[in-house]
């Protein structure tokens, strides 16, 4: 699954997010997604198979690794499964909406194997701070650094 693009969205008063049809199609119209805290105060959205693939990568870190244990505990304890209704809407859990400081205006971005949900203002700030570094971070990314 290859998730891409930037989709400006609006949360309703109940903190429901309507997933774009194009995104649902790429995700093969799931009935449920997992919403997790992500770095940089955004939320990650995974399908079940996507989350299982991530968990397998996490399992490569031995149980004796203290940082790995802390991350797994914090990550999975805060992960919630969320149903997607027939209209393609999902309810963002209040606790996770607060974690990501989500207001009404949000941005949903595709990041290859998952989606990220950002507060609109925080996303614009992130872009302003990081876009000028695109060439240098691209070089490092392709060198495996």
C-alpha contacts under 8 A as a table, 3 or more apart, distances in Angstrom:
res1	aa1	res2	aa2	distance
1	X	26	X	6.75
1	X	27	X	6.90
1	X	112	X	7.24
1	X	113	X	6.13
2	X	26	X	7.32
2	X	111	X	7.98
2	X	112	X	4.82
2	X	113	X	5.94
3	X	23	X	7.27
3	X	26	X	6.99
3	X	27	X	7.93
3	X	110	X	4.51
3	X	111	X	5.84
3	X	112	X	4.58
3	X	113	X	5.98
3	X	114	X	6.45
3	X	115	X	6.96
4	X	109	X	6.65
4	X	110	X	3.87
4	X	111	X	5.90
4	X	112	X	6.11
5	X	109	X	5.61
5	X	110	X	5.25
6	X	107	X	6.78
6	X	108	X	5.89
6	X	109	X	4.50
6	X	110	X	6.65
7	X	20	X	7.75
7	X	107	X	5.61
7	X	108	X	5.02
7	X	109	X	6.16
8	X	105	X	7.47
8	X	106	X	6.04
8	X	107	X	4.49
8	X	108	X	6.30
8	X	120	X	7.71
9	X	17	X	7.36
9	X	18	X	7.48
9	X	105	X	6.17
9	X	106	X	5.32
9	X	107	X	5.77
9	X	108	X	7.03
10	X	17	X	6.89
10	X	104	X	5.31
10	X	105	X	4.75
10	X	106	X	5.86
11	X	14	X	7.57
11	X	15	X	5.13
11	X	16	X	5.36
11	X	17	X	5.22
11	X	18	X	7.82
11	X	103	X	7.39
11	X	104	X	4.76
11	X	105	X	6.47
11	X	106	X	7.09
12	X	15	X	5.23
12	X	16	X	5.45
12	X	17	X	7.15
12	X	104	X	6.72
13	X	16	X	7.41
13	X	104	X	7.90
14	X	91	X	7.29
15	X	91	X	5.79
15	X	92	X	5.56
15	X	93	X	7.62
15	X	94	X	7.48
15	X	97	X	7.85
15	X	104	X	7.90
16	X	89	X	6.16
16	X	90	X	5.31
16	X	91	X	4.26
16	X	92	X	5.94
17	X	89	X	5.34
17	X	90	X	5.29
17	X	91	X	6.31
17	X	92	X	7.01
18	X	87	X	7.57
18	X	88	X	5.57
18	X	89	X	4.16
18	X	90	X	6.45
19	X	23	X	6.61
19	X	24	X	6.55
19	X	88	X	5.54
19	X	89	X	6.05
19	X	90	X	7.64
20	X	23	X	5.29
20	X	24	X	6.37
20	X	88	X	7.53
21	X	24	X	5.06
21	X	25	X	6.12
21	X	88	X	7.50
22	X	25	X	5.14
22	X	26	X	6.40
23	X	26	X	5.20
23	X	27	X	6.20
24	X	27	X	4.96
24	X	28	X	6.05
24	X	29	X	4.82
24	X	30	X	7.14
24	X	88	X	7.53
25	X	28	X	4.89
25	X	29	X	5.52
26	X	29	X	7.54
27	X	30	X	6.45
27	X	47	X	7.38
30	X	33	X	6.97
30	X	47	X	7.11
30	X	84	X	7.22
31	X	83	X	5.80
31	X	84	X	5.12
31	X	85	X	7.15
32	X	47	X	7.05
32	X	48	X	7.85
32	X	81	X	6.58
32	X	82	X	5.42
32	X	83	X	4.24
32	X	84	X	5.28
33	X	45	X	6.33
33	X	46	X	5.55
33	X	47	X	4.81
33	X	48	X	6.56
33	X	81	X	5.75
33	X	82	X	5.44
33	X	83	X	6.57
33	X	84	X	7.35
34	X	44	X	7.97
34	X	45	X	5.55
34	X	46	X	5.12
34	X	47	X	6.19
34	X	48	X	6.89
34	X	51	X	7.46
34	X	79	X	6.49
34	X	80	X	5.50
34	X	81	X	4.37
34	X	82	X	6.00
35	X	43	X	6.57
35	X	44	X	5.76
35	X	45	X	4.73
35	X	46	X	6.67
35	X	79	X	5.68
35	X	80	X	5.37
35	X	81	X	6.30
35	X	82	X	6.94
35	X	92	X	7.75
35	X	96	X	7.95
36	X	43	X	5.63
36	X	44	X	5.12
36	X	45	X	6.44
36	X	75	X	6.98
36	X	76	X	7.77
36	X	78	X	6.36
36	X	79	X	4.46
36	X	80	X	6.59
36	X	96	X	7.53
37	X	41	X	7.26
37	X	42	X	6.56
37	X	43	X	4.80
37	X	44	X	6.09
37	X	75	X	6.90
37	X	78	X	6.91
37	X	79	X	7.05
37	X	96	X	6.81
37	X	99	X	7.34
37	X	100	X	7.70
38	X	41	X	6.14
38	X	42	X	5.25
38	X	43	X	4.97
38	X	44	X	5.46
38	X	116	X	7.96
39	X	42	X	6.26
39	X	43	X	7.92
41	X	99	X	6.62
41	X	100	X	4.76
41	X	101	X	7.58
41	X	118	X	7.73
42	X	99	X	7.84
42	X	100	X	5.00
42	X	116	X	6.38
42	X	117	X	5.67
42	X	118	X	5.03
42	X	119	X	7.57
43	X	96	X	7.40
43	X	100	X	6.41
43	X	116	X	5.43
43	X	117	X	5.02
43	X	118	X	6.77
44	X	114	X	6.61
44	X	115	X	5.67
44	X	116	X	4.61
44	X	117	X	6.45
45	X	114	X	5.72
45	X	115	X	4.97
45	X	116	X	6.12
45	X	117	X	7.57
46	X	49	X	7.83
46	X	50	X	5.48
46	X	51	X	5.58
46	X	113	X	7.62
46	X	114	X	5.19
46	X	115	X	6.76
47	X	50	X	5.05
47	X	51	X	6.16
47	X	114	X	7.71
48	X	51	X	5.15
48	X	52	X	6.11
49	X	52	X	5.01
49	X	53	X	6.19
50	X	53	X	5.14
50	X	54	X	6.32
50	X	113	X	6.55
50	X	114	X	7.15
51	X	54	X	5.01
51	X	55	X	6.09
52	X	55	X	4.96
52	X	56	X	6.25
53	X	56	X	5.13
53	X	57	X	6.52
54	X	57	X	5.14
54	X	58	X	6.31
55	X	58	X	4.91
55	X	59	X	6.11
56	X	59	X	4.95
56	X	60	X	6.75
57	X	60	X	5.41
57	X	61	X	7.73
58	X	61	X	5.73
58	X	68	X	7.67
58	X	72	X	7.62
59	X	62	X	6.80
59	X	63	X	8.00
61	X	65	X	6.79
61	X	68	X	6.30
62	X	65	X	5.53
62	X	68	X	7.49
63	X	66	X	7.54
63	X	68	X	7.14
63	X	69	X	6.36
64	X	69	X	7.71
65	X	68	X	5.33
65	X	69	X	6.36
66	X	69	X	5.18
66	X	70	X	6.30
67	X	70	X	5.12
67	X	71	X	6.15
68	X	71	X	5.17
68	X	72	X	6.11
69	X	72	X	5.22
69	X	73	X	6.12
70	X	73	X	5.26
70	X	74	X	6.15
71	X	74	X	5.24
71	X	75	X	5.78
72	X	75	X	5.12
72	X	76	X	5.88
73	X	76	X	5.64
73	X	77	X	5.76
74	X	77	X	5.39
74	X	78	X	6.28
75	X	78	X	5.55
75	X	79	X	6.30
76	X	79	X	4.98
80	X	93	X	7.90
82	X	90	X	6.53
82	X	91	X	6.74
82	X	92	X	7.55
83	X	90	X	6.04
83	X	91	X	7.55
84	X	87	X	7.83
84	X	88	X	5.60
84	X	89	X	5.37
84	X	90	X	4.76
84	X	91	X	7.88
85	X	88	X	5.31
85	X	89	X	5.39
85	X	90	X	6.54
86	X	89	X	7.38
92	X	96	X	6.95
92	X	97	X	6.28
93	X	96	X	5.43
93	X	97	X	6.16
94	X	97	X	4.92
94	X	98	X	6.11
95	X	98	X	5.22
95	X	99	X	6.30
96	X	99	X	4.84
96	X	100	X	6.35
97	X	100	X	5.34
97	X	101	X	5.94
97	X	102	X	5.19
98	X	101	X	4.78
98	X	102	X	6.33
99	X	102	X	7.89
100	X	118	X	6.93
100	X	119	X	7.01
101	X	119	X	6.48
102	X	105	X	7.63
102	X	106	X	6.82
102	X	118	X	6.91
102	X	119	X	4.79
103	X	106	X	6.92
103	X	119	X	6.25
103	X	120	X	7.99
105	X	119	X	6.42
105	X	120	X	5.38
106	X	117	X	6.86
106	X	118	X	5.55
106	X	119	X	4.48
106	X	120	X	4.36
106	X	121	X	7.98
107	X	117	X	5.78
107	X	118	X	5.17
107	X	119	X	6.27
107	X	120	X	5.41
107	X	123	X	7.11
108	X	115	X	6.63
108	X	116	X	5.67
108	X	117	X	4.63
108	X	118	X	6.44
109	X	115	X	5.56
109	X	116	X	5.24
109	X	117	X	6.57
110	X	113	X	7.71
110	X	114	X	6.27
110	X	115	X	4.65
110	X	116	X	6.50
111	X	114	X	5.44
111	X	115	X	5.65
111	X	116	X	6.96
112	X	115	X	7.74
118	X	122	X	6.73
118	X	123	X	5.83
119	X	122	X	5.33
119	X	123	X	6.13
120	X	123	X	5.21
120	X	124	X	6.32
121	X	124	X	5.20
121	X	125	X	6.24
122	X	125	X	5.02
122	X	126	X	6.07
123	X	126	X	4.94
123	X	127	X	6.16
124	X	127	X	5.11
124	X	128	X	6.18
125	X	128	X	5.08
125	X	129	X	6.19
126	X	129	X	5.23
126	X	130	X	6.00
127	X	130	X	5.23
127	X	131	X	5.30
128	X	131	X	5.85
128	X	132	X	7.47
129	X	132	X	7.01
130	X	133	X	5.37
130	X	134	X	6.82
131	X	134	X	5.25
132	X	135	X	7.69
133	X	136	X	5.47
133	X	137	X	6.09
134	X	137	X	5.38
134	X	138	X	5.90
135	X	138	X	5.11
135	X	139	X	6.27
136	X	139	X	5.22
136	X	140	X	6.51
137	X	140	X	5.08
137	X	141	X	5.99
138	X	141	X	4.98
138	X	142	X	6.24
139	X	142	X	5.48
139	X	143	X	6.39
140	X	143	X	5.10
140	X	144	X	6.38
140	X	145	X	5.33
141	X	144	X	5.34
141	X	145	X	5.99
142	X	145	X	7.64
